[in-house]
């Protein structure tokens, strides 16, 4: 490795020789001086070169300076290079209060002079050239926030003795239903399926005696949806815990997890998020509000919106309406909507013997669902009957039902979409903006 210094380190260094590497963001080639803004993964710095122009009086001693001037004048935005020169501290320099007088310049890879995207390019065009789109400081921050968010969640779990698992993404049978499945040709003329979620394997870990587990990993849904919050491949944040009394134990864990993660993001990136996204990171107070689904529908109706769905669930506008109510009534960005009817829940959700409703919830963040959580049914005879009610053949679920034929603790958990959380946290309008490389019905590249 060279003696390379990161841009964010320059302000703390004394004046003197320094080496930086990055890519050219802009070049201003003036008559007597040249300015280059060089950006790396941590920030941008101004480079300066006193321009040496061709003249009849120029001697051999000016040949190197002339060559440097010509090289800088021909730099295209996006060129990756290394500069060695003299670091100078100057409060008049708007870009960080430092600049570097160029001594040597070494081009690692030149860029084409014509870039395929611009600041005003549309989202699809930017997705076509995502590797260029990601060079922006704003987009760089998205993934620093993502890193902090995930690290904070992992830290929360690890400090509480959770076990991290990595469940398989190739499955012999569907994980939740026969819908929205990607089929994959497998050996000996078999068909495999890409996992829609780690649901069954999370529960297997409870039966295995792991107690508390988590996973952050890809999931796949063959959903031909083009909305701003759907993807065919996404990162799912999952957790499952044993020896619970109800879904309330799961909800309490999740709200503490999110409070911890948002605090970490605010502490590390709050000012920069405010600067680049115009969003103030709000650390949610616990407990989050809870509203039963039936009551939520009444609230939405009272606000003048008639939910068109016939299955009793909220639609996206209904979710936005209940979130608006929660902001007005509680001053909160989050709300647990609880007590869903079995018809709109998976067969493995436990039901309350008194109400007949499921011990489950959806978590809404700023009007968008980010999570489904529940207590799972762990009694195999009940599971079989509930699967039949859903029109599922228990014989096709044997590998899953076997988990519960040899004893199982009461347990529950949740699955949460990482991109949705980031989108809402940063006030973005689409998960495409906060996904490293988005996958949807019409996008498989880059």
C-alpha positions, 0 to 999 in steps of 0.5 A: 500500500502507498502512503495514501491519505484520505480526504477526511484526514487532511484537516488534522494533518500538518502542512507539508508533503501529502499523497491523495487518491480519488476521482476528478469531480470538476476541473477549472482551467483558468489562464494563470491557475488550474483547480481540480476538485478530487473526491474519494470515499470520504470527501472532496479536496481542492487541488491547485496548480500554477498553470505554465503555458507555452511561450517562446521564452519557456526553457527546458526547465519548464517542460515538466511544469508545462506537461503537468498543465497540459495533463490537468487541462485534459482531465475528464471528470471521473478520471481516477488518479493519485496526486502528490503535493504540498498540503496547505491550510487556508480558511479561505478555501471553502472546501474544508479549509485545505488545499493541495498544491500539485507536485506530481500527478499519476493517472490510474485510469482515464474516463471517457469525456462524455458521461452518460448521466447528468444531475437531472437524469431520470431514475431509470437512466441513473439505474442503468449507470448505477456505478456512476450514480453512486459516486455522488456524496449523497448516495455514498452517505446512504450506504454509510447510514445502512452500514451504521444501521445494520451494525447497531442492530447486530450489536443490539442482538449480539450483546443480548446473546442472540445467535446469527444464522445464515439460512439457505436461499435454495429451498425444496418447497415454498417458504410461505405460499405457492405464489410469488415464487422463483423456480430454479432448475436443480439437479436430477430434473428437480426444481428448487425455489428461491427463498421468499423469507427465512421463516421456516428456518428461523422457527427451526432454530427455536426447535433446535434450542437456539433461543434467540436468533437473527439474520440479515440476508437476501430474500426473493419475491416473484412479484410483478409489482412496479411500486416504489416499495417493491423489489424482486430481490431485497434484504430482509432483517429477521429475528426469532425468539423463544419462550414468549407469552405473546407477540407483544414480546416480539414487538417490544424487542423490535421497538428497542432494536429500532430505537437503538439503531436510529440513535446510532444513525443520528449520532454518527450521520445526523448532521450530514443527513440534515445537510444532504437530505433535509431530514432530521433523524428522529429517535423514536420513543418507546413504547410505540403506539399500538392500534388493533386493526378493527380500530384502525379501520374505524379511524381511517373511515372517520378521516373520510377514506373508504378502504376498497379492499374486501379482505379487511386489511389496510391498503397503502392509502389506509396505512398513510391515513392511520400514520397521519392519525398517529402523528397527530395523536401521539407525535410518533412516526411508528405504529403497530397495527395488531390483531389481524384476522386469520384470513389475511395472515399466514397459517403459522400465525398463532390465534388468540383463543378468546378473539379468534384473531391472530397474535400478530402485527404490522409495523408502519413507519411514516405510513409504510409497512416495514414489518410483519411480526407474530407469535408462531403456532408451535403445536403441530396438530393446530398447525396441520388444521390451520394449513388445511384451512388455507388450502395447503396440503400438509403432505407438502409441508412435512419437512416443516411440520417435522420441526414440531413433532419432537417438541417446540417452545412458544416462539415468535419473530418478525421480518423487516425490509431493510430498503424500506427502512432506509427509504423512509428514514432518509425521506426518499420516494423509492427503494431504488434510490437506497438499494445498491443494485435494484432488482425488479420485474424489468431490471437484471442489470447492472 
